[in-house]
Amino acid sequence: MKVRINRWYNSILTALLSLLGYGCSSENSLEMYGTPVLMYGVPSAEYKISGTVTNDNNEAVQGIKTSLKNVINYEGKKTVFGIDSVMTDAAGHYDVTLKGFPRNNEIKLMVEDVDGEANGAYQNDTIDIKYNDAQLIKEGTGTWDSGTFTIKQDIKLKKK
């Protein structure tokens, strides 16, 4: 007897819930709300960080390694991730691209003389990248894409 009551009860609940689900749908939802926007992922932007490495005499320095490091502060702990590194060319120019949304993190530009005495011996340096100096060069395409920004950071190295 109890089994029959449970089956009957489940059948009625199933029918009511099916009607409720059908009644909540609407053919006019596109007219009322517009095209649905898929919003998943992480807000992001592209930052192009570039500049020239020179010495005390304002001469370009070739063969200097420039590395971007992302420093994340999470629950009182700092974690450092390497993003990218490039060597300066004959004109002392470097160009590194960072994709993500790092405004809540710290970005450090590490400058290292890795070629020894080949172009002179220079002291290593660390520079904090400031996002307030970023210039918008291309608008984003939507809610999650903030666009493309450029940051110019020239570096003057001192001899060892």
ZIVENNOR-V632918 format. One record per pair of residues at least 24 apart in sequence whose ideal C-beta (glycine too) atoms are under 10 Angstrom apart, sorted by sequence separation. I is the first residue (numbers start at 0). J is the second residue. If there is no record, write none. Layout:
BEGIN
i->[I,I]
j->[J,J]
END
This chain:
BEGIN
i->[62,63,80,82,106,128,61,62,63,82,84,105,127,61,62,78,79,104,126,60,61,62,65,66,77,84,86,91,101,103,126,59,61,63,65,67,69,77,79,81,86,102,126,59,60,61,62,64,65,66,67,84,101,102,59,60,61,63,65,67,69,71,124,59,60,61,70,72,73,87,97,102,124,59,69,71,72,124,58,59,71,72,95,123,124,48,52,53,57,67,70,71,121,122,48,52,69,70,121,122,49,51,52,69,70,120,121,122,123,50,51,54,68,69,70,119,121,122,52,53,68,69,120,121,51,52,67,68,119,120,51,52,67,68,119,50,51,52,66,67,68,50,51,66,67,108,110,49,50,65,66,100,102,116,49,50,65,66,106,108,110,112,48,49,50,64,65,66,100,48,49,64,65,108,110,112,47,48,49,63,64,112,47,48,63,64,46,47,48,63,64,98,46,47,60,62,63,64,45,46,62,63,96,97,45,46,60,62,44,45,46,61,62,96,97,44,45,46,60,43,44,46,62,63,94,95,43,44,46,61,62,42,43,44,61,62,68,70,95,41,42,43,44,48,50,52,60,63,41,59,60,62,64,65,66,93,42,46,48,52,58,63,68,58,60,63,65,67,92,93,91,91,54,54,91,55,54,87,52,52,50,48,48,46,46,48,44,47,46,47,65,44,47,65,44,45,63,45,63,45,60,44,60,43,60,42,57,44,45,46,56,42,43,44,45,47,48,49,50,51,52,53,55,42,43,44,45,46,47,48,49,50,51,52,53,54,55,40,41,42,43,44,45,46,47,48,49,50,51,52,53,54,55,56,38,40,42,43,44,45,46,47,48,49,50,51,52,53,54,55,37,38,39,40,44,45,46,47,48,49,50,51,52,54,36,37,38,36,37]
j->[86,87,104,106,130,152,86,87,88,107,109,130,152,87,88,104,105,130,152,87,88,89,92,93,104,111,113,118,128,130,153,87,89,91,93,95,97,105,107,109,114,130,154,88,89,90,91,93,94,95,96,113,130,131,89,90,91,93,95,97,99,101,154,90,91,92,101,103,104,118,128,133,155,91,101,103,104,156,91,92,104,105,128,156,157,82,86,87,91,101,104,105,155,156,83,87,104,105,156,157,85,87,88,105,106,156,157,158,159,87,88,91,105,106,107,156,158,159,90,91,106,107,158,159,90,91,106,107,158,159,91,92,107,108,159,91,92,93,107,108,109,92,93,108,109,150,152,92,93,108,109,143,145,159,93,94,109,110,150,152,154,156,93,94,95,109,110,111,145,94,95,110,111,154,156,158,94,95,96,110,111,159,95,96,111,112,95,96,97,112,113,147,96,97,110,112,113,114,96,97,113,114,147,148,97,98,112,114,97,98,99,114,115,149,150,98,99,100,114,98,99,101,117,118,149,150,99,100,102,117,118,99,100,101,118,119,125,127,152,99,100,101,102,106,108,110,118,121,100,118,119,121,123,124,125,152,102,106,108,112,118,123,128,119,121,124,126,128,153,154,153,154,118,119,156,121,121,154,121,124,126,126,128,128,130,133,130,133,133,134,152,133,136,154,135,136,154,137,156,139,154,139,155,139,156,139,155,143,144,145,155,142,143,144,145,147,148,149,150,151,152,153,155,143,144,145,146,147,148,149,150,151,152,153,154,155,156,142,143,144,145,146,147,148,149,150,151,152,153,154,155,156,157,158,141,143,145,146,147,148,149,150,151,152,153,154,155,156,157,158,141,142,143,144,148,149,150,151,152,153,154,155,156,158,141,142,143,142,143]
END
